[in-house]
Amino acid sequence: MSDRVADIVSPITDSVLPLRSTAEEARAAGRVPYVKPTPENSVVLLIDHQIGLMDSTRDYASLATLKANVLGLGQIAKAAGIPVMLSTSNAQWQNGDTLPELKELFPDVPIHRRTGIINCYEDPAFRTAFEELMTSTGRTHVIIAGVTIGTCTAMPTLAMLHDGYQVLPVVDACGAWNPYEADAAIARMVRAGAEPVTVFALGCELQADWKLPIGDAMFGPFTDQLPEYGFVIQNFWNNANQHVVPDPFGNVK
């Protein structure tokens, strides 16, 4: 391997480059604009992640995965400083209350308790608060996840797209009663112009550069709620820095 050319290492002073053209220029050229979600232009809606409704989902082999994704999305929003709205549907009856961990994560965020209206965007109190948030902050991107993708997510997504918002449904922080529901909901949302995303890919898109100040806080959800990645990271740092398990061969310095 002695004849390999030298690697090119980016300077740690480098920052993210902007795109060469604006969204308007891309549209004019017949291209699909990429106006990505950022901590500055987005809000997060967590809809109906209630203990009774969580138990009704059937498309995950384990509800632990769905719960981890929901909490991961909440933690990502908090790490990035993105405003969050919470809502429930008929929590006083069979649907149950919001996940306790979400309530603990956002103690200063009021829960909008809908009492019959299924689509949160069609609920007058929720809509008023949502529009006030969007207007007062100038945000344009709506990141949304609901406990059931065909109703709690798809219905407000279609309505918000109709009214001109850029909507990103977080499909793996949603459940479904069966795979057909998920497939149909995603097809409807995409056809209407939504941009489906997944929790931890979205986290990377929002972070953009791990050197940014929010990097340490953003790293938490990845290690806490994505164990496949967290175990890799923890194992590396345990052996590289902390020497939790001493190396009898002396290879780890």
C-alpha positions in Angstrom: 0.0 0.0 0.0 3.0 2.3 0.0 2.1 3.6 -3.5 -1.3 5.0 -2.4 -1.8 8.7 -3.0 -2.2 10.9 0.1 -5.6 11.4 1.5 -7.4 14.8 1.3 -8.6 15.9 4.7 -11.1 18.7 4.9 -10.0 21.6 7.2 -12.0 21.6 10.4 -12.6 25.3 9.7 -14.8 24.4 6.7 -18.5 25.0 6.9 -21.5 23.9 4.9 -21.6 25.2 1.4 -24.9 26.8 0.1 -26.4 25.4 -3.1 -25.4 27.2 -6.3 -29.0 28.1 -7.3 -32.1 29.4 -5.5 -35.3 27.4 -5.3 -36.9 29.8 -7.8 -34.0 29.2 -10.2 -34.3 25.5 -9.8 -38.1 25.6 -10.5 -37.5 27.8 -13.6 -35.0 25.2 -14.9 -37.5 22.4 -14.4 -35.6 20.9 -11.4 -37.1 19.9 -8.1 -36.0 22.5 -5.5 -34.3 21.3 -2.3 -35.3 23.7 0.5 -34.1 21.6 3.3 -35.4 21.7 6.9 -33.2 23.5 9.3 -33.5 24.4 13.1 -34.4 27.9 12.0 -37.2 27.2 9.5 -39.0 24.2 11.0 -41.6 23.3 13.6 -42.3 19.8 14.9 -45.8 18.5 15.5 -46.2 15.3 17.7 -49.7 14.2 17.3 -51.6 11.6 19.4 -48.7 9.6 20.7 -50.9 8.4 23.5 -50.5 5.2 25.5 -53.8 3.7 24.4 -53.2 4.5 20.7 -49.6 3.3 20.8 -50.8 -0.1 21.9 -53.2 -0.3 18.9 -50.4 -0.1 16.2 -49.5 -3.4 14.5 -46.9 -2.7 11.9 -43.8 -2.8 14.2 -42.4 -6.1 15.4 -41.8 -4.4 18.8 -43.5 -1.2 20.1 -40.1 -0.5 21.8 -38.8 0.5 18.4 -41.7 2.8 17.7 -41.4 4.4 21.1 -37.7 4.9 20.7 -38.3 6.6 17.3 -40.9 8.9 18.8 -38.7 9.9 21.7 -35.7 10.3 19.4 -37.7 12.7 17.3 -38.7 14.7 20.3 -35.1 14.8 21.6 -33.8 15.9 18.2 -36.3 18.7 18.2 -35.2 19.8 21.6 -31.5 19.5 20.9 -31.9 21.6 17.7 -34.1 24.2 19.5 -37.1 23.6 17.2 -40.5 24.7 18.5 -42.7 21.7 19.3 -46.5 21.3 19.4 -48.2 18.4 21.2 -51.8 17.3 20.8 -54.1 14.4 21.9 -57.4 13.0 20.8 -60.0 12.1 23.4 -57.3 11.5 26.0 -60.0 11.4 28.7 -61.3 8.1 27.3 -59.8 5.0 25.7 -57.0 6.7 23.8 -55.1 7.5 27.0 -52.7 10.3 27.8 -49.5 11.4 26.0 -46.4 9.3 26.5 -45.0 10.2 30.0 -41.6 10.6 28.5 -42.8 13.2 26.0 -44.5 15.1 28.8 -41.3 15.1 30.8 -39.2 16.1 27.8 -41.4 19.1 27.1 -42.7 20.3 30.5 -43.3 23.9 29.1 -45.2 22.8 26.0 -49.0 22.8 26.5 -50.9 19.7 25.2 -53.7 20.7 22.9 -56.5 18.3 24.0 -58.8 17.7 21.0 -62.3 16.5 22.0 -63.5 14.8 18.9 -62.0 16.5 15.8 -59.7 13.8 14.2 -57.5 16.0 12.0 -55.5 18.3 14.3 -55.2 20.9 11.6 -59.0 21.2 11.5 -59.3 21.7 15.3 -59.9 25.5 15.8 -57.8 25.8 19.0 -54.9 23.8 17.5 -55.0 25.7 14.2 -55.0 29.1 15.9 -51.9 28.1 18.0 -50.2 26.6 15.0 -50.8 29.6 12.7 -49.7 32.0 15.5 -46.5 30.0 15.9 -45.7 29.9 12.1 -46.5 33.6 11.7 -44.6 34.8 14.8 -41.5 32.8 13.9 -41.6 33.0 10.1 -41.1 29.3 9.8 -42.2 27.4 6.7 -41.4 23.7 7.2 -43.6 21.4 9.2 -42.1 18.2 10.6 -45.0 15.9 11.7 -45.4 12.5 13.2 -48.6 11.0 14.5 -49.4 7.7 16.2 -51.2 6.3 13.2 -49.9 7.3 9.9 -53.2 7.0 7.9 -55.1 9.5 10.2 -53.0 11.4 12.7 -50.3 12.1 10.2 -51.7 11.9 6.7 -54.8 13.9 7.2 -53.1 17.1 8.6 -50.3 16.6 6.1 -52.7 16.8 3.2 -54.5 19.8 4.7 -51.3 21.7 5.4 -49.9 21.0 1.9 -53.2 22.3 0.5 -52.6 25.6 2.5 -49.0 26.0 1.2 -46.8 24.6 4.0 -43.8 22.4 3.2 -44.5 19.2 5.2 -42.1 16.4 6.1 -43.9 13.4 7.6 -41.5 11.3 9.8 -42.8 7.9 8.8 -40.9 5.7 11.3 -42.2 7.8 14.2 -45.7 6.8 13.2 -47.5 3.5 13.6 -50.2 1.8 11.5 -52.9 -0.8 12.0 -51.5 -2.8 9.1 -48.9 -2.4 6.3 -51.6 -1.4 3.8 -52.5 1.7 5.9 -48.8 2.8 5.9 -48.4 2.2 2.1 -51.6 4.0 1.2 -50.8 7.0 3.5 -47.3 7.5 2.2 -48.5 7.2 -1.4 -51.2 9.9 -0.8 -48.8 12.2 1.0 -46.1 11.9 -1.6 -48.6 12.5 -4.5 -49.7 15.7 -2.7 -46.1 16.9 -2.4 -45.0 15.8 1.1 -41.4 14.7 1.7 -41.3 11.6 3.9 -38.3 11.3 6.1 -37.1 9.0 8.9 -36.1 10.1 12.4 -32.3 9.8 12.4 -31.8 10.7 8.7 -33.8 13.9 9.6 -31.5 14.4 12.6 -28.5 14.4 10.3 -30.2 16.8 7.8 -31.0 19.2 10.6 -27.5 19.0 12.1 -25.8 19.3 8.7 -22.3 19.6 10.3 -21.3 17.8 13.5 -19.0 20.7 14.2 -21.9 23.1 14.9 -22.6 24.0 18.5 -25.7 21.8 18.8 -23.7 18.7 17.8 -23.2 17.5 21.4 -26.9 17.8 22.3 -27.9 16.3 19.0 -25.6 13.3 19.5 -27.7 12.2 22.5 -30.8 10.9 20.6 -28.6 8.9 18.3 -26.9 7.1 21.2 -30.0 6.9 23.5 -32.7 5.9 21.0 -30.8 4.2 18.1 -29.1 1.4 20.0 -27.6 -0.1 16.8 -25.5 3.1 16.5 -25.2 3.8 20.2 -23.6 0.5 21.0 -20.9 1.1 18.3 -20.1 4.5 19.6 -20.1 3.5 23.3 -17.9 0.5 22.6 -15.4 2.6 20.7 -15.1 5.3 23.3 -15.0 2.8 26.2 -12.0 1.2 24.7 -10.3 4.2 23.1 -10.5 6.6 26.0 -11.8 5.1 29.2 -10.2 1.7 29.0 -13.3 0.1 30.8 -11.8 -3.3 29.7 -8.0 -3.2 30.0 -6.2 -4.4 26.9 -3.8 -7.2 27.9 -2.1 -7.0 24.5 -1.2 -3.4 24.8 -2.6 -2.5 21.4 -5.0 0.3 22.7 -2.9 3.2 23.8 
